[in-house]
Amino acid sequence: SPRVTHRSVPVPQEVGPTMVGDEHSDPHLMSILGATKRSTLGNNFCEYYVNDAPRVVLDKLESLGYRVVSMTGVGQTLVWCLHRE
């Protein structure tokens, strides 16, 4: 029978800032997350950011009743889609 070995691989612990919303996001939710609204030079729109790592933001959202529906990678960016019942 084939021999199976397991190897531990370190999980990257990315740090903030984390983009948590766009200019149309719920201001109350952005306030709860501690997000600040800012515009990047050259963009004609605003985004909300927090200094927390993504895993911290996801934990906060989970405590508010949000659940991850899907996740994908776009280049070096991770995008989570959440839903609250």
Helices and strands as residue ranges (DSSP letters): E 18-22, H 27-33, E 36-38, E 47-50, H 54-63, E 66-74, E 77-84
